[in-house]
């Protein structure tokens, strides 16, 4: 029986608030570099990465391979975790920039998507190029939802390696998982095989994808997939470590005196907020209960930074709010050094 545990990283959705888990994970990677050498990367210390929306973009960015002089993918990641955060800090204000005419035409997002996807697609192309899902460095699961077939659509690196019908350009995977209704238009992505899919943000059903991560891991023969006989196949909860990252608590209160008379338009934004935060809380509760049945209940690790002075809106990419989000992430790190360093120890012990 293997003594090594399967290390899983799960990252919530949350738009520009992806800066928060990004800053936390940059700290974790930098600690790994300090202890294990300058070439250490997150992809070396997690066996499965799972993400929704902004969390899916981060997961993909950690796993994109660098390319050699011939343009072929190598076995090392292209970006550090700190560089992954730069996608938000350097491109966020362009991605969430709304022109006057777009604002008028969409009536603030009521009759059309709030933002053009052009800047988002340009940023994803710049970061990912033509890299395919099958070329990512580790097993991963990225969520989205198929509006035509009315079912969850999961992008799996393992499935992509098995068949080109499941393989997609990563820039399209990232575009699909972040196609938040009312913010961006539906993504129409094609597999390498050529099959089109109309997809939206996976946050509509799994804004916190940690339960998806647990379910996915239960069916993976890790010793074969990772070519590591020390890893358990189809692990149970007691054989896993899950590090689950939130994107900032958004407990905005809604007053009964106002909400009791709301109609469809008034409920639109609050119901999205309630569904997303409610999903995150429920999944965290479920997984805590599962891990309480094991001998290592502390191996389900939920890291949920507070927003502090940052705004809760997923699309507030003003310079001021970008800085507030980065500061909130840094403050969470400072206040949780002992806990985060324990995570680093667990990752190294189970490599």
C-alpha positions in Angstrom: 0.0 0.0 0.0 1.4 3.4 -1.0 2.3 5.9 1.6 2.2 8.8 -0.9 -1.0 10.7 -1.2 -2.6 12.2 -4.2 -2.2 16.0 -4.1 -5.1 17.9 -5.7 -5.5 21.7 -6.3 -9.0 23.1 -6.8 -9.6 26.8 -7.6 -13.0 28.5 -7.6 -14.5 30.8 -10.1 -14.8 34.6 -9.5 -13.7 36.7 -12.4 -11.0 39.3 -11.7 -11.0 38.0 -8.1 -8.8 35.2 -9.4 -6.0 37.5 -8.2 -6.6 36.3 -4.7 -5.9 32.6 -5.1 -3.2 33.6 -7.6 -1.3 35.5 -5.0 -1.7 32.7 -2.4 -0.4 30.1 -4.9 2.5 32.3 -5.9 3.5 32.3 -2.3 3.2 28.5 -2.1 5.3 28.1 -5.3 8.0 30.5 -4.0 8.3 28.5 -0.8 8.7 25.4 -2.8 11.4 27.1 -4.8 13.2 28.1 -1.6 13.1 24.6 -0.2 13.4 22.5 -3.3 15.3 24.6 -5.8 14.7 27.5 -8.1 13.2 25.2 -10.8 10.4 24.0 -8.6 6.9 24.7 -9.9 3.3 24.1 -8.7 2.9 21.5 -11.5 5.6 19.4 -9.9 3.7 19.2 -6.6 0.1 18.6 -7.6 -1.1 15.4 -9.2 -4.5 16.8 -10.4 -5.5 20.4 -11.0 -9.2 21.4 -11.2 -10.7 24.8 -11.9 -13.8 26.7 -12.8 -13.9 30.0 -14.7 -11.0 32.1 -13.4 -9.8 29.1 -11.5 -9.8 27.1 -14.8 -7.6 29.8 -16.4 -5.2 29.7 -13.5 -5.0 25.9 -13.6 -4.3 26.0 -17.4 -1.6 28.6 -17.0 0.2 26.6 -14.4 0.3 23.6 -16.7 1.2 25.2 -20.1 4.5 23.7 -21.2 7.4 25.8 -22.4 8.5 25.1 -25.9 12.0 24.3 -27.3 13.8 25.9 -30.2 11.8 23.7 -32.6 8.5 24.8 -31.1 7.8 21.5 -29.5 6.4 21.3 -25.9 8.9 20.4 -23.2 8.3 18.8 -19.8 8.6 22.1 -17.9 6.0 24.8 -17.4 6.1 28.1 -19.4 5.0 30.3 -16.5 5.7 30.7 -12.8 2.7 31.2 -10.5 3.7 34.9 -10.2 3.6 35.3 -13.9 0.1 33.7 -13.9 -1.2 36.5 -11.7 0.1 39.0 -14.2 -2.5 37.9 -16.7 -5.0 39.6 -14.4 -2.9 42.5 -13.2 -1.7 43.5 -16.7 -4.7 42.5 -18.9 -7.7 42.7 -16.5 -8.6 46.3 -17.2 -8.6 45.6 -20.9 -10.6 42.5 -20.6 -13.3 44.2 -18.5 -13.3 47.4 -20.4 -16.7 48.5 -21.7 -17.2 51.0 -24.4 -19.9 53.6 -24.3 -21.7 52.1 -27.2 -21.5 48.6 -25.8 -23.0 49.9 -22.6 -25.9 51.5 -24.5 -26.4 48.6 -26.8 -26.5 46.0 -24.0 -28.4 48.2 -21.6 -25.8 47.5 -19.0 -25.9 43.7 -19.8 -29.7 43.3 -19.7 -30.2 42.7 -23.5 -26.7 41.6 -24.6 -23.4 40.5 -23.1 -21.8 43.3 -21.0 -18.3 42.9 -22.5 -16.8 42.1 -25.9 -14.8 38.9 -25.7 -12.1 40.3 -28.1 -9.7 41.4 -25.4 -10.1 38.2 -23.4 -9.5 36.1 -26.5 -6.4 38.1 -27.4 -5.0 37.7 -23.9 -5.7 33.9 -23.9 -4.0 33.6 -27.4 -1.0 35.5 -26.2 -0.5 33.3 -23.1 -1.5 29.9 -24.6 -0.9 30.1 -28.4 -1.8 26.8 -30.1 -1.1 24.6 -27.0 -3.6 21.7 -26.8 -5.3 20.3 -23.7 -3.5 17.0 -24.4 -0.1 18.8 -24.0 -0.7 20.1 -20.5 1.9 18.8 -18.0 -0.5 17.2 -15.5 -4.0 15.7 -15.3 -6.5 18.4 -15.0 -10.3 19.0 -15.1 -11.8 22.3 -16.3 -15.5 22.9 -16.0 -18.0 24.3 -18.4 -21.7 23.8 -19.3 -23.1 22.7 -22.7 -26.3 24.8 -23.3 -27.3 22.8 -26.4 -27.2 19.3 -24.8 -28.0 20.7 -21.3 -25.3 19.0 -19.4 -22.0 19.7 -17.7 -19.0 19.6 -20.0 -15.6 18.7 -18.5 -12.3 19.3 -20.2 -10.0 16.5 -19.1 -6.3 16.2 -20.0 -6.5 12.5 -19.5 -9.4 12.1 -21.9 -7.7 14.5 -24.4 -4.6 12.3 -24.5 -6.8 9.3 -25.1 -8.8 10.7 -28.1 -8.8 13.8 -30.2 -12.5 14.0 -29.9 -11.8 15.2 -26.3 -8.8 17.4 -27.3 -9.1 21.2 -27.6 -6.9 24.2 -27.9 -6.3 25.5 -24.4 -7.2 29.0 -25.4 -10.7 27.7 -26.2 -10.9 25.7 -23.0 -10.1 28.9 -21.0 -12.6 30.9 -23.1 -15.4 28.3 -22.5 -14.9 28.0 -18.7 -14.9 31.8 -18.3 -18.0 32.5 -20.6 -20.0 33.9 -17.7 -23.6 34.6 -18.7 -24.4 38.3 -19.0 -20.7 39.2 -19.0 -19.4 37.4 -22.2 -21.2 35.8 -25.1 -21.5 32.0 -25.2 -18.3 30.4 -26.4 -18.4 28.2 -29.5 -15.4 25.9 -29.3 -14.3 23.0 -31.5 -12.4 19.9 -30.6 -9.4 18.9 -32.6 -11.8 16.4 -34.3 -13.9 19.4 -35.4 -17.0 18.9 -33.2 -18.5 22.3 -32.1 -19.8 22.9 -28.6 -21.8 26.0 -27.3 -20.4 26.4 -23.8 -20.7 28.7 -20.8 -19.0 29.3 -17.5 -18.8 26.2 -15.3 -19.7 28.4 -12.4 -23.4 27.9 -13.2 -23.1 24.4 -11.6 -19.7 24.1 -9.9 -18.3 27.5 -8.9 -16.3 25.6 -6.3 -15.1 22.5 -8.2 -13.5 20.7 -5.3 -16.2 18.0 -5.2 -15.7 17.5 -9.0 -12.0 17.2 -8.2 -12.7 14.5 -5.5 -15.0 12.5 -7.9 -12.5 12.7 -10.8 -9.6 11.6 -8.6 -11.6 8.5 -7.4 -11.5 7.1 -10.9 -7.9 7.8 -12.0 -5.2 5.1 -12.0 -2.5 7.6 -10.9 0.4 5.2 -10.8 -0.1 4.6 -14.5 -1.1 8.1 -15.5 1.8 9.7 -13.6 4.2 6.8 -14.3 4.8 6.7 -10.6 4.3 3.3 -8.9 4.3 5.0 -5.5 1.0 6.7 -6.2 -2.3 5.0 -5.3 -4.8 4.1 -8.0 -8.4 5.3 -7.7 -7.7 6.8 -4.3 -10.1 7.1 -1.4 -10.4 10.3 0.6 -7.8 9.1 3.1 -5.4 8.8 0.2 -5.9 12.4 -1.0 -4.9 15.9 0.0 -7.2 18.6 -1.5 -6.1 22.2 -1.4 -9.2 24.2 -2.3 -8.8 28.0 -3.1 -11.7 30.5 -2.9 -11.8 33.9 -4.6 -13.0 36.1 -1.8 -16.0 36.0 0.4 -18.9 37.9 -1.1 -21.5 37.9 1.7 -23.5 40.9 0.5 -26.7 41.1 2.5 -30.1 41.4 0.8 -32.8 43.1 2.8 -36.2 41.5 3.1 -38.0 44.8 2.8 -36.5 45.2 -0.7 -36.2 41.7 -1.9 -39.8 40.8 -1.2 -41.0 42.9 -4.1 -38.3 42.1 -6.6 -39.1 40.8 -10.1 -37.0 39.1 -12.7 -34.7 42.1 -13.4 -34.1 42.8 -9.8 -33.3 39.2 -9.0 -30.9 38.6 -11.9 -27.7 39.7 -10.3 -28.4 38.7 -6.7 -29.5 35.2 -7.7 -26.2 34.7 -9.5 -24.3 35.8 -6.5 -26.3 33.6 -4.1 -26.0 30.5 -6.3 -22.2 30.9 -6.7 -21.5 31.5 -3.0 -24.1 28.9 -1.9 -22.4 26.3 -4.1 -19.0 27.1 -2.7 -20.2 26.8 0.9 -22.1 23.5 0.2 -19.2 21.8 -1.4 -16.8 22.9 1.4 -19.3 21.5 4.0 -19.7 18.2 2.1 -15.9 17.6 1.8 -15.3 18.5 5.4 -17.8 15.9 6.4 -16.2 13.3 4.1 -12.7 14.0 5.5 -14.0 13.8 9.0 -14.4 10.1 8.4 -10.7 9.7 7.7 -7.7 9.6 10.0 -6.4 12.8 8.4 -9.3 15.3 8.5 -6.9 18.2 8.1 -6.0 17.0 4.6 -9.0 18.8 3.1 -7.7 22.3 3.2 -10.0 25.2 2.3 -8.2 28.5 1.8 -10.8 31.3 1.6 -9.2 34.8 1.6 -11.3 37.8 2.6 -11.7 40.7 0.2 -10.8 43.2 2.8 -10.9 46.6 1.0 -11.4 45.0 -2.5 -14.8 45.2 -4.3 -16.8 41.9 -4.6 -17.8 42.5 -8.3 -16.3 39.9 -10.6 -15.6 42.6 -13.3 -14.2 45.5 -11.3 -10.8 45.7 -12.9 -10.1 49.3 -12.0 -6.5 50.0 -11.1 -7.6 50.7 -7.5 -9.4 47.4 -7.2 -6.7 45.4 -8.8 -4.3 46.7 -6.2 -6.8 46.1 -3.4 -7.2 42.4 -4.6 -3.4 42.0 -4.7 -3.1 43.5 -1.2 -6.0 41.3 0.1 -4.1 38.2 -1.2 -0.9 39.4 0.4 -2.6 40.1 3.7 -4.2 36.6 3.7 -0.7 35.1 3.2 0.8 37.2 6.0 -2.0 36.2 8.4 -1.8 32.5 7.5 1.9 31.8 7.2 1.9 28.7 9.5 -1.0 27.2 7.7 0.4 27.8 4.2 3.8 26.5 5.2 2.1 23.3 6.4 0.6 23.0 2.9 4.1 23.3 1.4 5.4 20.6 3.8 2.5 18.2 2.8 3.2 18.8 -0.9 6.9 18.0 -0.6 6.3 15.0 1.7 4.0 13.4 -0.9 6.0 14.2 -4.1 
